[in-house]
Amino acid sequence: MGGSSSSSAAKNYNTNVSGQNAIQGDNLGVAISGVNGSTINATVTDHNAVNRSFDLADNSMSKSFEFAEESLNAVTEAQQDAMQAQAVQSSESMQMLQGLAGNQAEQNAKSIKALKELAQKKRDQESGGNESAQQTFVWIVALSVVGMSAVTFMAVRSINNV
């Protein structure tokens, strides 16, 4: 009972080579065909597009900041001009109001004087002109009293000095 054994192994390697290449649509890439067993060295470039995009972004930012600064300066200048114009206008308005107030005070004084004169005339008319005469009489009596007091004082003084 002894037996024998045997085995066999077969290895098949298939290499399919075709020199055909089919691209559908836009041919914007790289297609390599028929290069079985070859070494391909490919150098791909963006033709400096990335660096130029960074330059563009940097330039855009610089221009944006320059525009913002110029805009702020223009607004600040406009604001200062407006404030200066407002200050001048306020000053002129205050001067005008002061002039009007002075004129109004003068006019009020004249009006009060005229009313006082009218009231005096009305009182004189109602009293038959006696009001002015009464005031004159009061002044005469007052001065007489003062004069008599002075004479009496002098007389008493001269009696005491003797």
Accessible surface in RSA format (square Angstrom, percent):
REM  Atomic radii and reference values for relative SASA: ProtOr
REM  Chains: A
REM  Algorithm: Lee & Richards
REM  Probe-radius: 1.40
REM  Slices: 20
REM RES _ NUM      All-atoms   Total-Side   Main-Chain    Non-polar    All polar
REM                ABS   REL    ABS   REL    ABS   REL    ABS   REL    ABS   REL
RES MET A   1   234.17 121.3 153.98 101.9  80.18 190.9 146.31 124.4  87.86 116.4
RES GLY A   2    74.80  92.2   0.00   N/A  74.80  92.2  40.27 110.5  34.54  77.3
RES GLY A   3    80.35  99.1   0.00   N/A  80.35  99.1  38.82 106.5  41.53  93.0
RES SER A   4   117.52  99.3  78.33 104.5  39.19  90.3  49.72 105.9  67.81  95.0
RES SER A   5   111.78  94.5  78.60 104.9  33.17  76.4  49.11 104.6  62.67  87.8
RES SER A   6   115.03  97.2  77.49 103.4  37.53  86.5  50.11 106.7  64.92  91.0
RES SER A   7   114.69  96.9  77.53 103.5  37.15  85.6  50.51 107.6  64.18  89.9
RES SER A   8   114.44  96.7  77.09 102.9  37.34  86.0  49.98 106.4  64.46  90.3
RES ALA A   9    97.88  90.0  57.74  89.1  40.15  91.3  63.46  89.4  34.42  91.2
RES ALA A  10    94.30  86.7  58.86  90.8  35.44  80.6  63.56  89.5  30.74  81.4
RES LYS A  11   162.18  79.1 131.48  80.7  30.70  73.1  80.97  72.9  81.21  86.5
RES ASN A  12   130.14  89.7  97.16  93.9  32.98  79.4  21.70  52.2 108.44 104.8
RES TYR A  13   186.08  86.9 156.24  88.9  29.84  77.6 127.63  95.9  58.45  72.1
RES ASN A  14   134.56  92.8  99.79  96.4  34.77  83.7  24.15  58.1 110.41 106.7
RES THR A  15    95.26  67.8  64.62  65.5  30.64  73.0  37.30  50.1  57.96  87.6
RES ASN A  16   144.80  99.9 113.07 109.3  31.73  76.4  36.30  87.4 108.50 104.9
RES VAL A  17    95.47  62.8  60.27  54.6  35.21  84.8  62.81  54.6  32.67  88.6
RES SER A  18    72.17  61.0  52.60  70.2  19.57  45.1  46.57  99.2  25.60  35.9
RES GLY A  19    61.85  76.3   0.00   N/A  61.85  76.3  25.74  70.6  36.11  80.9
RES GLN A  20   159.11  89.0 137.53 100.5  21.58  51.4  46.14  98.2 112.97  85.7
RES ASN A  21    78.44  54.1  39.85  38.5  38.58  92.9  18.62  44.8  59.81  57.8
RES ALA A  22   103.37  95.0  69.60 107.4  33.77  76.8  74.51 104.9  28.86  76.4
RES ILE A  23    84.07  47.8  46.82  34.9  37.25  89.8  50.85  36.6  33.21  90.1
RES GLN A  24   181.25 101.4 150.50 110.0  30.75  73.2  57.05 121.4 124.21  94.2
RES GLY A  25    65.15  80.3   0.00   N/A  65.15  80.3  39.28 107.8  25.86  57.9
RES ASP A  26   120.58  84.5  93.09  92.7  27.49  65.0  19.33  45.5 101.25 101.0
RES ASN A  27   105.06  72.5  76.95  74.4  28.11  67.7  23.71  57.1  81.35  78.6
RES LEU A  28   160.52  89.4 123.60  88.4  36.92  92.8 128.99  90.6  31.53  84.8
RES GLY A  29    59.90  73.9   0.00   N/A  59.90  73.9  36.01  98.8  23.89  53.5
RES VAL A  30   127.40  83.8  89.93  81.4  37.47  90.3  93.61  81.3  33.78  91.6
RES ALA A  31    49.48  45.5  14.80  22.8  34.68  78.9  20.02  28.2  29.46  78.0
RES ILE A  32    88.42  50.3  55.22  41.1  33.20  80.0  58.55  42.2  29.87  81.1
RES SER A  33    49.04  41.4  24.24  32.3  24.80  57.1  12.17  25.9  36.87  51.7
RES GLY A  34    49.08  60.5   0.00   N/A  49.08  60.5  13.29  36.5  35.79  80.2
RES VAL A  35    56.62  37.3  49.34  44.7   7.28  17.6  51.02  44.3   5.60  15.2
RES ASN A  36    95.21  65.7  60.48  58.4  34.73  83.6  23.16  55.7  72.05  69.6
RES GLY A  37    84.89 104.7   0.00   N/A  84.89 104.7  43.38 119.0  41.51  93.0
RES SER A  38    67.69  57.2  38.53  51.4  29.17  67.2  19.20  40.9  48.49  67.9
RES THR A  39   123.70  88.0  91.62  92.9  32.07  76.4  59.14  79.4  64.56  97.6
RES ILE A  40    82.71  47.1  52.30  39.0  30.41  73.3  55.50  40.0  27.21  73.8
RES ASN A  41   142.59  98.3 107.75 104.1  34.84  83.9  37.07  89.2 105.52 102.0
RES ALA A  42    75.07  69.0  38.52  59.4  36.55  83.2  43.18  60.8  31.90  84.5
RES THR A  43   135.40  96.3 101.95 103.4  33.44  79.7  69.01  92.7  66.39 100.4
RES VAL A  44   130.83  86.1  98.54  89.2  32.29  77.8 101.98  88.6  28.85  78.2
RES THR A  45    81.54  58.0  58.33  59.1  23.21  55.3  46.46  62.4  35.08  53.0
RES ASP A  46    70.50  49.4  52.62  52.4  17.88  42.3  39.02  91.8  31.48  31.4
RES HIS A  47   155.79  85.1 128.89  89.6  26.90  68.8  92.58  95.4  63.21  73.6
RES ASN A  48    77.73  53.6  70.21  67.8   7.52  18.1  27.01  65.0  50.72  49.0
RES ALA A  49    56.81  52.2  46.61  71.9  10.20  23.2  52.75  74.3   4.06  10.8
RES VAL A  50    79.35  52.2  77.46  70.1   1.88   4.5  79.35  68.9   0.00   0.0
RES ASN A  51    86.01  59.3  84.28  81.4   1.73   4.2  15.22  36.6  70.80  68.4
RES ARG A  52   150.79  63.3 147.23  75.1   3.56   8.5  41.76  57.1 109.03  66.1
RES SER A  53    58.83  49.7  49.62  66.2   9.21  21.2  43.69  93.0  15.14  21.2
RES PHE A  54   136.19  68.1 131.55  81.5   4.65  12.1 132.65  80.4   3.54  10.1
RES ASP A  55    77.50  54.3  72.46  72.1   5.03  11.9  21.43  50.4  56.07  55.9
RES LEU A  56   120.05  66.9 115.33  82.5   4.72  11.9 119.58  84.0   0.47   1.3
RES ALA A  57    53.76  49.4  46.55  71.8   7.21  16.4  53.52  75.4   0.25   0.7
RES ASP A  58    98.28  68.8  92.75  92.3   5.53  13.1  22.89  53.9  75.39  75.2
RES ASN A  59    80.74  55.7  76.49  73.9   4.25  10.2  18.26  43.9  62.48  60.4
RES SER A  60    54.09  45.7  45.92  61.3   8.17  18.8  35.36  75.3  18.73  26.2
RES MET A  61   104.41  54.1 104.41  69.1   0.00   0.0  73.56  62.5  30.85  40.9
RES SER A  62    48.60  41.1  42.84  57.2   5.76  13.3  23.85  50.8  24.75  34.7
RES LYS A  63   121.42  59.2 117.55  72.1   3.87   9.2  69.61  62.7  51.81  55.2
RES SER A  64    63.84  53.9  53.68  71.6  10.16  23.4  31.79  67.7  32.05  44.9
RES PHE A  65   132.73  66.4 129.04  79.9   3.69   9.6 129.38  78.4   3.35   9.6
RES GLU A  66    86.63  49.7  84.67  64.1   1.96   4.7  34.85  67.4  51.78  42.3
RES PHE A  67   142.48  71.3 140.43  87.0   2.05   5.3 141.71  85.9   0.77   2.2
RES ALA A  68    45.93  42.2  41.64  64.3   4.29   9.8  45.71  64.4   0.21   0.6
RES GLU A  69   109.70  63.0 106.67  80.7   3.03   7.2  32.33  62.5  77.37  63.2
RES GLU A  70   114.84  65.9 108.26  81.9   6.58  15.7  43.07  83.3  71.77  58.6
RES SER A  71    42.06  35.5  34.88  46.5   7.18  16.5  33.89  72.2   8.17  11.4
RES LEU A  72   121.66  67.8 121.25  86.7   0.42   1.0 121.44  85.3   0.22   0.6
RES ASN A  73    88.64  61.1  83.91  81.1   4.74  11.4  26.01  62.6  62.63  60.5
RES ALA A  74    60.29  55.4  49.67  76.6  10.63  24.2  56.33  79.3   3.96  10.5
RES VAL A  75    97.16  63.9  93.94  85.0   3.22   7.8  96.55  83.9   0.61   1.7
RES THR A  76    65.27  46.4  64.71  65.6   0.56   1.3  41.46  55.7  23.81  36.0
RES GLU A  77   109.76  63.0 108.75  82.3   1.02   2.4  30.19  58.4  79.57  65.0
RES ALA A  78    61.15  56.2  51.08  78.8  10.07  22.9  57.03  80.3   4.12  10.9
RES GLN A  79   104.73  58.6  98.07  71.7   6.66  15.9  28.98  61.7  75.75  57.5
RES GLN A  80   110.40  61.7 104.83  76.6   5.57  13.3  34.89  74.3  75.51  57.3
RES ASP A  81    88.77  62.2  82.19  81.8   6.58  15.6  29.59  69.6  59.18  59.0
RES ALA A  82    61.13  56.2  48.73  75.2  12.41  28.2  56.56  79.7   4.57  12.1
RES MET A  83   122.83  63.6 115.26  76.3   7.56  18.0 106.15  90.2  16.68  22.1
RES GLN A  84   114.49  64.0 110.83  81.0   3.66   8.7  44.75  95.2  69.74  52.9
RES ALA A  85    61.91  56.9  50.82  78.4  11.09  25.2  57.95  81.6   3.96  10.5
RES GLN A  86   111.79  62.5 109.14  79.8   2.66   6.3  43.88  93.4  67.91  51.5
RES ALA A  87    56.43  51.9  44.00  67.9  12.43  28.3  51.96  73.2   4.47  11.8
RES VAL A  88    70.19  46.2  67.04  60.7   3.15   7.6  70.06  60.9   0.13   0.4
RES GLN A  89    99.34  55.6  98.93  72.3   0.41   1.0  33.82  72.0  65.52  49.7
RES SER A  90    48.20  40.7  42.83  57.2   5.37  12.4  32.53  69.3  15.68  22.0
RES SER A  91    54.39  46.0  46.25  61.7   8.14  18.8  30.91  65.8  23.48  32.9
RES GLU A  92    95.57  54.9  90.88  68.8   4.69  11.2  36.19  70.0  59.38  48.5
RES SER A  93    44.56  37.7  39.23  52.4   5.33  12.3  28.84  61.4  15.73  22.0
RES MET A  94   109.48  56.7 109.48  72.5   0.00   0.0  86.77  73.8  22.70  30.1
RES GLN A  95   117.69  65.8 108.57  79.3   9.12  21.7  35.26  75.1  82.43  62.5
RES MET A  96   132.08  68.4 120.63  79.8  11.44  27.2  95.81  81.5  36.26  48.0
RES LEU A  97   103.43  57.6 100.57  71.9   2.86   7.2 100.72  70.7   2.71   7.3
RES GLN A  98   121.50  67.9 109.85  80.3  11.65  27.7  39.33  83.7  82.17  62.3
RES GLY A  99    37.13  45.8   0.00   N/A  37.13  45.8  35.72  98.0   1.41   3.2
RES LEU A 100   101.29  56.4  97.50  69.8   3.80   9.5  97.80  68.7   3.49   9.4
RES ALA A 101    62.81  57.8  50.52  78.0  12.30  28.0  58.27  82.1   4.54  12.0
RES GLY A 102    42.44  52.3   0.00   N/A  42.44  52.3  36.46 100.1   5.98  13.4
RES ASN A 103    96.54  66.6  92.27  89.2   4.27  10.3  24.31  58.5  72.23  69.8
RES GLN A 104   100.12  56.0  97.68  71.4   2.44   5.8  36.27  77.2  63.85  48.4
RES ALA A 105    61.52  56.6  51.34  79.2  10.18  23.2  56.42  79.5   5.10  13.5
RES GLU A 106    98.98  56.8  91.40  69.1   7.58  18.1  38.55  74.6  60.43  49.3
RES GLN A 107    99.10  55.4  98.34  71.9   0.76   1.8  33.05  70.3  66.05  50.1
RES ASN A 108    69.66  48.0  68.57  66.3   1.09   2.6  17.52  42.2  52.14  50.4
RES ALA A 109    60.55  55.7  50.80  78.4   9.75  22.2  55.25  77.8   5.30  14.0
RES LYS A 110   120.63  58.9 113.48  69.6   7.15  17.0  71.49  64.4  49.14  52.3
RES SER A 111    48.81  41.2  41.52  55.4   7.29  16.8  30.55  65.1  18.26  25.6
RES ILE A 112   114.68  65.3 113.84  84.8   0.85   2.0 114.09  82.2   0.60   1.6
RES LYS A 113   132.55  64.7 129.25  79.3   3.30   7.9  75.83  68.3  56.72  60.4
RES ALA A 114    48.26  44.4  45.21  69.8   3.05   6.9  47.40  66.7   0.86   2.3
RES LEU A 115   115.73  64.5 112.54  80.5   3.19   8.0 112.77  79.2   2.96   8.0
RES LYS A 116   151.64  74.0 144.80  88.8   6.84  16.3  93.48  84.1  58.16  62.0
RES GLU A 117    88.51  50.8  85.19  64.4   3.33   7.9  34.85  67.4  53.67  43.8
RES LEU A 118   111.37  62.0 107.52  76.9   3.85   9.7 107.78  75.7   3.59   9.7
RES ALA A 119    61.83  56.8  50.15  77.4  11.68  26.6  57.69  81.2   4.14  11.0
RES GLN A 120    53.82  30.1  52.64  38.5   1.18   2.8  35.08  74.7  18.73  14.2
RES LYS A 121   128.70  62.8 126.90  77.9   1.80   4.3  74.66  67.2  54.04  57.6
RES LYS A 122   116.15  56.7 115.29  70.7   0.86   2.0  66.80  60.1  49.35  52.6
RES ARG A 123   105.04  44.1 103.11  52.6   1.93   4.6  44.26  60.5  60.78  36.8
RES ASP A 124    31.67  22.2  30.80  30.7   0.87   2.1  13.57  31.9  18.10  18.0
RES GLN A 125   138.31  77.3 110.55  80.8  27.76  66.1  45.44  96.7  92.87  70.4
RES GLU A 126   127.01  72.9  88.22  66.7  38.79  92.4  41.96  81.2  85.05  69.4
RES SER A 127    38.59  32.6  22.59  30.1  16.00  36.9  34.14  72.7   4.46   6.2
RES GLY A 128    62.95  77.6   0.00   N/A  62.95  77.6  35.89  98.5  27.06  60.6
RES GLY A 129    36.76  45.3   0.00   N/A  36.76  45.3  23.97  65.8  12.78  28.6
RES ASN A 130    82.86  57.1  82.85  80.1   0.00   0.0   8.97  21.6  73.89  71.4
RES GLU A 131    39.55  22.7  39.48  29.9   0.07   0.2   0.00   0.0  39.55  32.3
RES SER A 132    51.33  43.4  49.19  65.6   2.14   4.9  36.97  78.7  14.35  20.1
RES ALA A 133    59.85  55.0  48.68  75.1  11.18  25.4  55.35  77.9   4.50  11.9
RES GLN A 134   102.96  57.6 100.51  73.5   2.45   5.8  36.29  77.2  66.67  50.6
RES GLN A 135    88.59  49.5  86.62  63.3   1.97   4.7  29.50  62.8  59.09  44.8
RES THR A 136    78.13  55.6  74.50  75.5   3.63   8.7  53.03  71.2  25.11  38.0
RES PHE A 137   131.08  65.6 129.54  80.2   1.54   4.0 130.79  79.3   0.28   0.8
RES VAL A 138    96.19  63.3  93.80  84.9   2.39   5.7  95.59  83.1   0.60   1.6
RES TRP A 139   168.97  67.8 168.63  81.6   0.34   0.8 140.86  75.1  28.11  45.6
RES ILE A 140   100.59  57.2  98.89  73.7   1.69   4.1 100.16  72.1   0.42   1.1
RES VAL A 141    65.31  43.0  63.93  57.9   1.38   3.3  65.31  56.7   0.00   0.0
RES ALA A 142    44.72  41.1  37.18  57.4   7.54  17.2  44.08  62.1   0.64   1.7
RES LEU A 143   117.06  65.2 110.06  78.7   7.00  17.6 110.28  77.4   6.78  18.2
RES SER A 144    57.84  48.9  47.29  63.1  10.55  24.3  35.84  76.3  21.99  30.8
RES VAL A 145    88.54  58.3  85.90  77.8   2.64   6.4  88.28  76.7   0.26   0.7
RES VAL A 146    99.79  65.7  96.73  87.6   3.06   7.4  98.96  86.0   0.83   2.3
RES GLY A 147    32.74  40.4   0.00   N/A  32.74  40.4  32.28  88.6   0.46   1.0
RES MET A 148   130.43  67.5 129.45  85.7   0.98   2.3 100.95  85.8  29.48  39.1
RES SER A 149    63.37  53.5  52.99  70.7  10.38  23.9  37.49  79.8  25.88  36.3
RES ALA A 150    52.53  48.3  44.64  68.9   7.89  17.9  52.19  73.5   0.34   0.9
RES VAL A 151   100.69  66.3  97.37  88.1   3.32   8.0  99.95  86.8   0.73   2.0
RES THR A 152    79.23  56.3  75.69  76.7   3.54   8.4  58.19  78.2  21.04  31.8
RES PHE A 153   126.28  63.2 121.23  75.1   5.05  13.1 125.83  76.3   0.45   1.3
RES MET A 154   118.44  61.3 114.80  76.0   3.63   8.6 105.21  89.4  13.23  17.5
RES ALA A 155    47.35  43.5  40.79  62.9   6.56  14.9  47.02  66.2   0.33   0.9
RES VAL A 156    77.87  51.2  77.47  70.1   0.40   1.0  77.87  67.7   0.00   0.0
RES ARG A 157   134.77  56.6 131.44  67.0   3.33   7.9  28.74  39.3 106.04  64.3
RES SER A 158    60.92  51.5  55.85  74.5   5.07  11.7  45.05  95.9  15.87  22.2
RES ILE A 159   126.49  72.0 114.98  85.7  11.51  27.7 117.17  84.4   9.32  25.3
RES ASN A 160   114.70  79.1  83.72  80.9  30.98  74.6  26.22  63.1  88.48  85.5
RES ASN A 161   115.52  79.7  81.64  78.9  33.88  81.6  28.07  67.6  87.44  84.5
RES VAL A 162   161.12 106.0 103.56  93.8  57.56 138.7 121.08 105.2  40.04 108.6
END  Absolute sums over single chains surface
CHAIN  1 A    15275.4      12559.2       2716.2       9119.9       6155.5
END  Absolute sums over all chains
TOTAL         15275.4      12559.2       2716.2       9119.9       6155.5
